[in-house]
Amino acid sequence: MALMITDECINCDVCEPECPNGAIAQGEEIYVINPKLCTECVGHYETPQCVEVCPVDCIPLNPMVVETKEQLQQKYLALIAANPAGASESTLAK
């Protein structure tokens, strides 16, 4: 599954820079996660970095976007194929 940000978000700005795929952006009222870019950090880290740094615990799994770890890995591979320079930088940051 991709992740999502709930309305408990306090706009603290800590999650956005942690996302290695650039899936998090400021929405109209709170931050949002693009499910097409979210791999739950599969391919980059052991755990989702946005969840690790969120001070209010408002980043659960998105029940509307159900994906297996294998599907998340395939999405990660497609993302790095589409942007090899950006992917190598984030992979080095492990």
Biopython code that builds the backbone (N, CA, C, O; Angstrom):
import numpy as np
from Bio.PDB.StructureBuilder import StructureBuilder

atoms = [
    (1, "MET", "N", (0.829, -1.187, 0.000)),
    (1, "MET", "CA", (0.000, 0.000, 0.000)),
    (1, "MET", "C", (0.869, 1.245, 0.000)),
    (1, "MET", "O", (1.983, 1.248, 0.523)),
    (2, "ALA", "N", (0.353, 2.269, -0.579)),
    (2, "ALA", "CA", (0.996, 3.566, -0.441)),
    (2, "ALA", "C", (0.573, 4.134, 0.908)),
    (2, "ALA", "O", (-0.338, 3.617, 1.556)),
    (3, "LEU", "N", (1.229, 5.175, 1.310)),
    (3, "LEU", "CA", (0.884, 5.847, 2.551)),
    (3, "LEU", "C", (0.004, 7.047, 2.252)),
    (3, "LEU", "O", (-0.105, 7.480, 1.104)),
    (4, "MET", "N", (-0.620, 7.580, 3.288)),
    (4, "MET", "CA", (-1.429, 8.784, 3.153)),
    (4, "MET", "C", (-1.243, 9.638, 4.402)),
    (4, "MET", "O", (-0.839, 9.144, 5.454)),
    (5, "ILE", "N", (-1.541, 10.919, 4.268)),
    (5, "ILE", "CA", (-1.451, 11.830, 5.405)),
    (5, "ILE", "C", (-2.870, 12.227, 5.788)),
    (5, "ILE", "O", (-3.653, 12.674, 4.949)),
    (6, "THR", "N", (-3.187, 12.057, 7.065)),
    (6, "THR", "CA", (-4.540, 12.359, 7.536)),
    (6, "THR", "C", (-4.663, 13.828, 7.955)),
    (6, "THR", "O", (-3.679, 14.566, 8.001)),
    (7, "ASP", "N", (-5.889, 14.222, 8.254)),
    (7, "ASP", "CA", (-6.120, 15.618, 8.628)),
    (7, "ASP", "C", (-5.581, 15.985, 10.006)),
    (7, "ASP", "O", (-5.724, 17.129, 10.436)),
    (8, "GLU", "N", (-4.970, 15.040, 10.700)),
    (8, "GLU", "CA", (-4.277, 15.373, 11.950)),
    (8, "GLU", "C", (-2.939, 16.064, 11.689)),
    (8, "GLU", "O", (-2.290, 16.531, 12.625)),
    (9, "CYS", "N", (-2.525, 16.131, 10.429)),
    (9, "CYS", "CA", (-1.260, 16.769, 10.029)),
    (9, "CYS", "C", (-1.204, 18.200, 10.564)),
    (9, "CYS", "O", (-2.174, 18.950, 10.456)),
    (10, "ILE", "N", (-0.053, 18.571, 11.143)),
    (10, "ILE", "CA", (0.128, 19.914, 11.692)),
    (10, "ILE", "C", (1.033, 20.776, 10.814)),
    (10, "ILE", "O", (1.463, 21.853, 11.227)),
    (11, "ASN", "N", (1.321, 20.298, 9.596)),
    (11, "ASN", "CA", (2.161, 21.041, 8.653)),
    (11, "ASN", "C", (3.517, 21.412, 9.238)),
    (11, "ASN", "O", (3.976, 22.545, 9.089)),
    (12, "CYS", "N", (4.144, 20.473, 9.892)),
    (12, "CYS", "CA", (5.420, 20.749, 10.559)),
    (12, "CYS", "C", (6.608, 20.727, 9.592)),
    (12, "CYS", "O", (7.711, 21.127, 9.962)),
    (13, "ASP", "N", (6.394, 20.268, 8.368)),
    (13, "ASP", "CA", (7.411, 20.287, 7.312)),
    (13, "ASP", "C", (8.517, 19.249, 7.450)),
    (13, "ASP", "O", (9.491, 19.319, 6.700)),
    (14, "VAL", "N", (8.421, 18.293, 8.365)),
    (14, "VAL", "CA", (9.522, 17.344, 8.519)),
    (14, "VAL", "C", (9.443, 16.148, 7.572)),
    (14, "VAL", "O", (10.469, 15.534, 7.280)),
    (15, "CYS", "N", (8.259, 15.806, 7.090)),
    (15, "CYS", "CA", (8.121, 14.614, 6.246)),
    (15, "CYS", "C", (8.603, 14.828, 4.817)),
    (15, "CYS", "O", (9.244, 13.950, 4.241)),
    (16, "GLU", "N", (8.304, 15.975, 4.249)),
    (16, "GLU", "CA", (8.601, 16.220, 2.829)),
    (16, "GLU", "C", (10.062, 15.984, 2.455)),
    (16, "GLU", "O", (10.319, 15.268, 1.488)),
    (17, "PRO", "N", (11.026, 16.549, 3.173)),
    (17, "PRO", "CA", (12.418, 16.319, 2.772)),
    (17, "PRO", "C", (12.917, 14.894, 3.014)),
    (17, "PRO", "O", (13.951, 14.504, 2.472)),
    (18, "GLU", "N", (12.203, 14.124, 3.814)),
    (18, "GLU", "CA", (12.622, 12.746, 4.100)),
    (18, "GLU", "C", (12.248, 11.763, 2.993)),
    (18, "GLU", "O", (12.810, 10.670, 2.932)),
    (19, "CYS", "N", (11.317, 12.125, 2.123)),
    (19, "CYS", "CA", (10.828, 11.200, 1.100)),
    (19, "CYS", "C", (11.840, 11.072, -0.041)),
    (19, "CYS", "O", (12.112, 12.051, -0.737)),
    (20, "PRO", "N", (12.398, 9.879, -0.237)),
    (20, "PRO", "CA", (13.401, 9.703, -1.288)),
    (20, "PRO", "C", (12.814, 9.710, -2.696)),
    (20, "PRO", "O", (13.555, 9.831, -3.671)),
    (21, "ASN", "N", (11.500, 9.582, -2.812)),
    (21, "ASN", "CA", (10.856, 9.554, -4.127)),
    (21, "ASN", "C", (10.182, 10.868, -4.493)),
    (21, "ASN", "O", (9.637, 10.990, -5.590)),
    (22, "GLY", "N", (10.205, 11.850, -3.604)),
    (22, "GLY", "CA", (9.537, 13.116, -3.869)),
    (22, "GLY", "C", (8.026, 12.974, -3.930)),
    (22, "GLY", "O", (7.356, 13.717, -4.648)),
    (23, "ALA", "N", (7.482, 12.010, -3.172)),
    (23, "ALA", "CA", (6.044, 11.742, -3.208)),
    (23, "ALA", "C", (5.227, 12.669, -2.320)),
    (23, "ALA", "O", (4.002, 12.703, -2.436)),
    (24, "ILE", "N", (5.872, 13.417, -1.439)),
    (24, "ILE", "CA", (5.161, 14.279, -0.491)),
    (24, "ILE", "C", (5.258, 15.731, -0.937)),
    (24, "ILE", "O", (6.336, 16.226, -1.267)),
    (25, "ALA", "N", (4.105, 16.407, -0.941)),
    (25, "ALA", "CA", (4.056, 17.820, -1.318)),
    (25, "ALA", "C", (3.029, 18.533, -0.462)),
    (25, "ALA", "O", (2.142, 17.908, 0.119)),
    (26, "GLN", "N", (3.157, 19.847, -0.392)),
    (26, "GLN", "CA", (2.180, 20.646, 0.343)),
    (26, "GLN", "C", (0.888, 20.686, -0.454)),
    (26, "GLN", "O", (0.883, 21.056, -1.628)),
    (27, "GLY", "N", (-0.204, 20.305, 0.190)),
    (27, "GLY", "CA", (-1.514, 20.378, -0.437)),
    (27, "GLY", "C", (-2.172, 21.695, -0.089)),
    (27, "GLY", "O", (-1.518, 22.609, 0.413)),
    (28, "GLU", "N", (-3.476, 21.798, -0.355)),
    (28, "GLU", "CA", (-4.188, 23.039, -0.050)),
    (28, "GLU", "C", (-4.211, 23.342, 1.436)),
    (28, "GLU", "O", (-4.062, 24.495, 1.841)),
    (29, "GLU", "N", (-4.400, 22.298, 2.259)),
    (29, "GLU", "CA", (-4.469, 22.514, 3.699)),
    (29, "GLU", "C", (-3.387, 21.767, 4.472)),
    (29, "GLU", "O", (-2.854, 22.285, 5.453)),
    (30, "ILE", "N", (-3.060, 20.550, 4.032)),
    (30, "ILE", "CA", (-2.052, 19.723, 4.692)),
    (30, "ILE", "C", (-1.166, 19.093, 3.630)),
    (30, "ILE", "O", (-1.440, 19.206, 2.435)),
    (31, "TYR", "N", (-0.112, 18.435, 4.066)),
    (31, "TYR", "CA", (0.735, 17.718, 3.131)),
    (31, "TYR", "C", (-0.023, 16.535, 2.556)),
    (31, "TYR", "O", (-0.908, 15.976, 3.204)),
    (32, "VAL", "N", (0.328, 16.158, 1.335)),
    (32, "VAL", "CA", (-0.306, 15.024, 0.655)),
    (32, "VAL", "C", (0.781, 14.114, 0.093)),
    (32, "VAL", "O", (1.906, 14.546, -0.159)),
    (33, "ILE", "N", (0.421, 12.840, -0.099)),
    (33, "ILE", "CA", (1.343, 11.860, -0.671)),
    (33, "ILE", "C", (0.788, 11.397, -2.005)),
    (33, "ILE", "O", (-0.364, 10.971, -2.089)),
    (34, "ASN", "N", (1.598, 11.478, -3.041)),
    (34, "ASN", "CA", (1.230, 10.997, -4.369)),
    (34, "ASN", "C", (1.418, 9.479, -4.371)),
    (34, "ASN", "O", (2.554, 9.008, -4.301)),
    (35, "PRO", "N", (0.328, 8.699, -4.449)),
    (35, "PRO", "CA", (0.464, 7.241, -4.387)),
    (35, "PRO", "C", (1.220, 6.643, -5.574)),
    (35, "PRO", "O", (1.709, 5.516, -5.494)),
    (36, "LYS", "N", (1.317, 7.391, -6.671)),
    (36, "LYS", "CA", (2.071, 6.902, -7.831)),
    (36, "LYS", "C", (3.574, 6.949, -7.580)),
    (36, "LYS", "O", (4.343, 6.257, -8.248)),
    (37, "LEU", "N", (3.993, 7.771, -6.612)),
    (37, "LEU", "CA", (5.415, 7.900, -6.290)),
    (37, "LEU", "C", (5.803, 7.233, -4.979)),
    (37, "LEU", "O", (6.986, 6.995, -4.734)),
    (38, "CYS", "N", (4.828, 6.929, -4.134)),
    (38, "CYS", "CA", (5.112, 6.361, -2.818)),
    (38, "CYS", "C", (5.408, 4.867, -2.918)),
    (38, "CYS", "O", (4.598, 4.092, -3.429)),
    (39, "THR", "N", (6.574, 4.481, -2.425)),
    (39, "THR", "CA", (6.947, 3.061, -2.351)),
    (39, "THR", "C", (7.102, 2.609, -0.907)),
    (39, "THR", "O", (7.646, 1.536, -0.648)),
    (40, "GLU", "N", (6.627, 3.422, 0.039)),
    (40, "GLU", "CA", (6.838, 3.159, 1.470)),
    (40, "GLU", "C", (8.329, 3.011, 1.768)),
    (40, "GLU", "O", (8.715, 2.317, 2.709)),
    (41, "CYS", "N", (9.147, 3.655, 0.976)),
    (41, "CYS", "CA", (10.612, 3.643, 1.064)),
    (41, "CYS", "C", (11.229, 2.294, 0.679)),
    (41, "CYS", "O", (12.428, 2.088, 0.871)),
    (42, "VAL", "N", (10.419, 1.373, 0.136)),
    (42, "VAL", "CA", (10.972, 0.114, -0.371)),
    (42, "VAL", "C", (12.015, 0.462, -1.427)),
    (42, "VAL", "O", (11.769, 1.284, -2.309)),
    (43, "GLY", "N", (13.171, -0.167, -1.328)),
    (43, "GLY", "CA", (14.270, 0.125, -2.241)),
    (43, "GLY", "C", (15.234, 1.159, -1.694)),
    (43, "GLY", "O", (16.372, 1.257, -2.153)),
    (44, "HIS", "N", (14.794, 1.917, -0.734)),
    (44, "HIS", "CA", (15.630, 2.960, -0.138)),
    (44, "HIS", "C", (15.981, 2.652, 1.318)),
    (44, "HIS", "O", (17.152, 2.667, 1.700)),
    (45, "TYR", "N", (14.961, 2.374, 2.120)),
    (45, "TYR", "CA", (15.123, 2.184, 3.561)),
    (45, "TYR", "C", (14.287, 1.005, 4.039)),
    (45, "TYR", "O", (13.421, 0.520, 3.311)),
    (46, "GLU", "N", (14.539, 0.552, 5.235)),
    (46, "GLU", "CA", (13.779, -0.558, 5.826)),
    (46, "GLU", "C", (12.370, -0.135, 6.247)),
    (46, "GLU", "O", (11.439, -0.939, 6.199)),
    (47, "THR", "N", (12.216, 1.119, 6.657)),
    (47, "THR", "CA", (10.924, 1.622, 7.109)),
    (47, "THR", "C", (10.627, 2.953, 6.419)),
    (47, "THR", "O", (11.556, 3.656, 6.019)),
    (48, "PRO", "N", (9.357, 3.308, 6.273)),
    (48, "PRO", "CA", (9.010, 4.602, 5.678)),
    (48, "PRO", "C", (9.558, 5.754, 6.522)),
    (48, "PRO", "O", (9.249, 5.871, 7.708)),
    (49, "GLN", "N", (10.358, 6.583, 5.906)),
    (49, "GLN", "CA", (11.016, 7.660, 6.637)),
    (49, "GLN", "C", (10.050, 8.737, 7.102)),
    (49, "GLN", "O", (10.254, 9.328, 8.162)),
    (50, "CYS", "N", (8.996, 9.004, 6.328)),
    (50, "CYS", "CA", (8.029, 10.012, 6.758)),
    (50, "CYS", "C", (7.325, 9.584, 8.044)),
    (50, "CYS", "O", (7.069, 10.407, 8.923)),
    (51, "VAL", "N", (7.017, 8.294, 8.145)),
    (51, "VAL", "CA", (6.373, 7.770, 9.354)),
    (51, "VAL", "C", (7.331, 7.891, 10.537)),
    (51, "VAL", "O", (6.916, 8.219, 11.648)),
    (52, "GLU", "N", (8.609, 7.625, 10.294)),
    (52, "GLU", "CA", (9.613, 7.695, 11.367)),
    (52, "GLU", "C", (9.723, 9.092, 11.973)),
    (52, "GLU", "O", (9.906, 9.227, 13.182)),
    (53, "VAL", "N", (9.612, 10.142, 11.137)),
    (53, "VAL", "CA", (9.835, 11.503, 11.634)),
    (53, "VAL", "C", (8.564, 12.245, 12.010)),
    (53, "VAL", "O", (8.644, 13.311, 12.621)),
    (54, "CYS", "N", (7.395, 11.719, 11.667)),
    (54, "CYS", "CA", (6.135, 12.425, 11.938)),
    (54, "CYS", "C", (5.883, 12.523, 13.442)),
    (54, "CYS", "O", (5.784, 11.501, 14.120)),
    (55, "PRO", "N", (5.779, 13.750, 13.970)),
    (55, "PRO", "CA", (5.584, 13.899, 15.421)),
    (55, "PRO", "C", (4.155, 13.641, 15.893)),
    (55, "PRO", "O", (3.928, 13.500, 17.095)),
    (56, "VAL", "N", (3.184, 13.576, 14.976)),
    (56, "VAL", "CA", (1.791, 13.384, 15.386)),
    (56, "VAL", "C", (1.202, 12.069, 14.880)),
    (56, "VAL", "O", (0.002, 11.837, 15.026)),
    (57, "ASP", "N", (2.009, 11.227, 14.302)),
    (57, "ASP", "CA", (1.583, 9.895, 13.873)),
    (57, "ASP", "C", (0.348, 9.952, 12.968)),
    (57, "ASP", "O", (-0.661, 9.300, 13.235)),
    (58, "CYS", "N", (0.447, 10.749, 11.886)),
    (58, "CYS", "CA", (-0.702, 10.938, 10.998)),
    (58, "CYS", "C", (-0.452, 10.376, 9.597)),
    (58, "CYS", "O", (-1.057, 10.837, 8.629)),
    (59, "ILE", "N", (0.441, 9.379, 9.483)),
    (59, "ILE", "CA", (0.755, 8.824, 8.164)),
    (59, "ILE", "C", (0.523, 7.310, 8.178)),
    (59, "ILE", "O", (1.468, 6.535, 8.328)),
    (60, "PRO", "N", (-0.739, 6.894, 8.022)),
    (60, "PRO", "CA", (-1.047, 5.463, 7.966)),
    (60, "PRO", "C", (-0.990, 4.936, 6.535)),
    (60, "PRO", "O", (-0.756, 5.692, 5.591)),
    (61, "LEU", "N", (-1.208, 3.638, 6.390)),
    (61, "LEU", "CA", (-1.345, 3.044, 5.072)),
    (61, "LEU", "C", (-2.630, 3.540, 4.435)),
    (61, "LEU", "O", (-3.625, 3.756, 5.126)),
    (62, "ASN", "N", (-2.614, 3.718, 3.134)),
    (62, "ASN", "CA", (-3.782, 4.178, 2.397)),
    (62, "ASN", "C", (-4.592, 2.960, 1.953)),
    (62, "ASN", "O", (-4.147, 2.230, 1.066)),
    (63, "PRO", "N", (-5.758, 2.719, 2.536)),
    (63, "PRO", "CA", (-6.540, 1.533, 2.179)),
    (63, "PRO", "C", (-7.075, 1.560, 0.754)),
    (63, "PRO", "O", (-7.542, 0.538, 0.250)),
    (64, "MET", "N", (-7.013, 2.714, 0.099)),
    (64, "MET", "CA", (-7.483, 2.834, -1.279)),
    (64, "MET", "C", (-6.410, 2.431, -2.293)),
    (64, "MET", "O", (-6.703, 2.271, -3.478)),
    (65, "VAL", "N", (-5.169, 2.268, -1.828)),
    (65, "VAL", "CA", (-4.064, 1.920, -2.722)),
    (65, "VAL", "C", (-3.362, 0.693, -2.142)),
    (65, "VAL", "O", (-2.389, 0.815, -1.398)),
    (66, "VAL", "N", (-3.865, -0.480, -2.489)),
    (66, "VAL", "CA", (-3.346, -1.730, -1.952)),
    (66, "VAL", "C", (-2.241, -2.258, -2.874)),
    (66, "VAL", "O", (-2.472, -2.515, -4.055)),
    (67, "GLU", "N", (-1.029, -2.416, -2.306)),
    (67, "GLU", "CA", (0.115, -2.921, -3.062)),
    (67, "GLU", "C", (0.921, -3.864, -2.181)),
    (67, "GLU", "O", (1.050, -3.649, -0.976)),
    (68, "THR", "N", (1.458, -4.905, -2.793)),
    (68, "THR", "CA", (2.341, -5.823, -2.067)),
    (68, "THR", "C", (3.750, -5.243, -2.039)),
    (68, "THR", "O", (4.055, -4.288, -2.753)),
    (69, "LYS", "N", (4.603, -5.834, -1.204)),
    (69, "LYS", "CA", (6.010, -5.408, -1.182)),
    (69, "LYS", "C", (6.646, -5.593, -2.554)),
    (69, "LYS", "O", (7.475, -4.785, -2.974)),
    (70, "GLU", "N", (6.256, -6.664, -3.254)),
    (70, "GLU", "CA", (6.797, -6.916, -4.595)),
    (70, "GLU", "C", (6.356, -5.815, -5.570)),
    (70, "GLU", "O", (7.149, -5.367, -6.397)),
    (71, "GLN", "N", (5.105, -5.384, -5.473)),
    (71, "GLN", "CA", (4.633, -4.300, -6.327)),
    (71, "GLN", "C", (5.336, -2.986, -5.994)),
    (71, "GLN", "O", (5.661, -2.205, -6.888)),
    (72, "LEU", "N", (5.567, -2.748, -4.707)),
    (72, "LEU", "CA", (6.295, -1.546, -4.306)),
    (72, "LEU", "C", (7.731, -1.585, -4.830)),
    (72, "LEU", "O", (8.268, -0.560, -5.250)),
    (73, "GLN", "N", (8.346, -2.758, -4.806)),
    (73, "GLN", "CA", (9.705, -2.909, -5.347)),
    (73, "GLN", "C", (9.714, -2.629, -6.846)),
    (73, "GLN", "O", (10.623, -1.964, -7.343)),
    (74, "GLN", "N", (8.718, -3.123, -7.570)),
    (74, "GLN", "CA", (8.631, -2.868, -9.007)),
    (74, "GLN", "C", (8.415, -1.375, -9.286)),
    (74, "GLN", "O", (8.976, -0.835, -10.240)),
    (75, "LYS", "N", (7.611, -0.716, -8.465)),
    (75, "LYS", "CA", (7.402, 0.722, -8.623)),
    (75, "LYS", "C", (8.717, 1.466, -8.382)),
    (75, "LYS", "O", (9.060, 2.390, -9.119)),
    (76, "TYR", "N", (9.446, 1.053, -7.345)),
    (76, "TYR", "CA", (10.756, 1.650, -7.057)),
    (76, "TYR", "C", (11.681, 1.507, -8.262)),
    (76, "TYR", "O", (12.325, 2.474, -8.668)),
    (77, "LEU", "N", (11.750, 0.307, -8.834)),
    (77, "LEU", "CA", (12.621, 0.075, -9.996)),
    (77, "LEU", "C", (12.206, 0.931, -11.186)),
    (77, "LEU", "O", (13.061, 1.441, -11.910)),
    (78, "ALA", "N", (10.905, 1.091, -11.394)),
    (78, "ALA", "CA", (10.421, 1.945, -12.481)),
    (78, "ALA", "C", (10.781, 3.409, -12.233)),
    (78, "ALA", "O", (11.150, 4.129, -13.161)),
    (79, "LEU", "N", (10.672, 3.844, -10.984)),
    (79, "LEU", "CA", (11.010, 5.232, -10.652)),
    (79, "LEU", "C", (12.495, 5.515, -10.855)),
    (79, "LEU", "O", (12.854, 6.573, -11.372)),
    (80, "ILE", "N", (13.360, 4.590, -10.458)),
    (80, "ILE", "CA", (14.791, 4.855, -10.645)),
    (80, "ILE", "C", (15.176, 4.744, -12.118)),
    (80, "ILE", "O", (16.120, 5.402, -12.554)),
    (81, "ALA", "N", (14.466, 3.926, -12.892)),
    (81, "ALA", "CA", (14.727, 3.842, -14.330)),
    (81, "ALA", "C", (14.340, 5.153, -15.010)),
    (81, "ALA", "O", (14.995, 5.585, -15.958)),
    (82, "ALA", "N", (13.270, 5.784, -14.517)),
    (82, "ALA", "CA", (12.798, 7.040, -15.087)),
    (82, "ALA", "C", (13.665, 8.229, -14.676)),
    (82, "ALA", "O", (13.720, 9.232, -15.388)),
    (83, "ASN", "N", (14.340, 8.122, -13.533)),
    (83, "ASN", "CA", (15.166, 9.214, -13.019)),
    (83, "ASN", "C", (16.409, 8.646, -12.355)),
    (83, "ASN", "O", (16.531, 8.701, -11.131)),
    (84, "PRO", "N", (17.337, 8.098, -13.139)),
    (84, "PRO", "CA", (18.496, 7.429, -12.530)),
    (84, "PRO", "C", (19.397, 8.347, -11.700)),
    (84, "PRO", "O", (19.978, 7.890, -10.716)),
    (85, "ALA", "N", (19.529, 9.605, -12.059)),
    (85, "ALA", "CA", (20.388, 10.509, -11.280)),
    (85, "ALA", "C", (19.805, 10.755, -9.891)),
    (85, "ALA", "O", (20.522, 10.651, -8.896)),
    (86, "GLY", "N", (18.526, 11.075, -9.810)),
    (86, "GLY", "CA", (17.883, 11.322, -8.529)),
    (86, "GLY", "C", (17.840, 10.083, -7.664)),
    (86, "GLY", "O", (17.999, 10.165, -6.446)),
    (87, "ALA", "N", (17.627, 8.933, -8.284)),
    (87, "ALA", "CA", (17.544, 7.693, -7.525)),
    (87, "ALA", "C", (18.890, 7.329, -6.925)),
    (87, "ALA", "O", (18.958, 6.867, -5.786)),
    (88, "SER", "N", (19.956, 7.531, -7.676)),
    (88, "SER", "CA", (21.262, 7.148, -7.143)),
    (88, "SER", "C", (21.634, 8.024, -5.961)),
    (88, "SER", "O", (22.273, 7.556, -5.019)),
    (89, "GLU", "N", (21.237, 9.302, -5.999)),
    (89, "GLU", "CA", (21.522, 10.196, -4.872)),
    (89, "GLU", "C", (20.790, 9.723, -3.618)),
    (89, "GLU", "O", (21.377, 9.674, -2.537)),
    (90, "SER", "N", (19.497, 9.374, -3.761)),
    (90, "SER", "CA", (18.740, 8.962, -2.585)),
    (90, "SER", "C", (19.170, 7.584, -2.098)),
    (90, "SER", "O", (19.141, 7.314, -0.897)),
    (91, "THR", "N", (19.566, 6.718, -3.014)),
    (91, "THR", "CA", (20.028, 5.397, -2.609)),
    (91, "THR", "C", (21.335, 5.514, -1.835)),
    (91, "THR", "O", (21.568, 4.748, -0.900)),
    (92, "LEU", "N", (22.183, 6.455, -2.209)),
    (92, "LEU", "CA", (23.438, 6.648, -1.497)),
    (92, "LEU", "C", (23.215, 7.164, -0.084)),
    (92, "LEU", "O", (24.071, 6.996, 0.784)),
    (93, "ALA", "N", (22.076, 7.787, 0.147)),
    (93, "ALA", "CA", (21.796, 8.379, 1.452)),
    (93, "ALA", "C", (21.359, 7.343, 2.488)),
    (93, "ALA", "O", (21.049, 7.716, 3.619)),
    (94, "LYS", "N", (21.324, 6.083, 2.145)),
    (94, "LYS", "CA", (20.879, 5.038, 3.081)),
    (94, "LYS", "C", (21.602, 5.100, 4.386)),
    (94, "LYS", "O", (21.341, 4.291, 5.276)),
]
sb = StructureBuilder()
sb.init_structure("model")
sb.init_model(0)
sb.init_chain("A")
sb.init_seg("    ")
for serial, (resi, resn, name, xyz) in enumerate(atoms, 1):
    if name == "N":
        sb.init_residue(resn, " ", resi, " ")
    sb.init_atom(name, np.array(xyz, "f"), 0.0, 1.0, " ", f" {name:<3s}", serial, name[0])
structure = sb.get_structure()
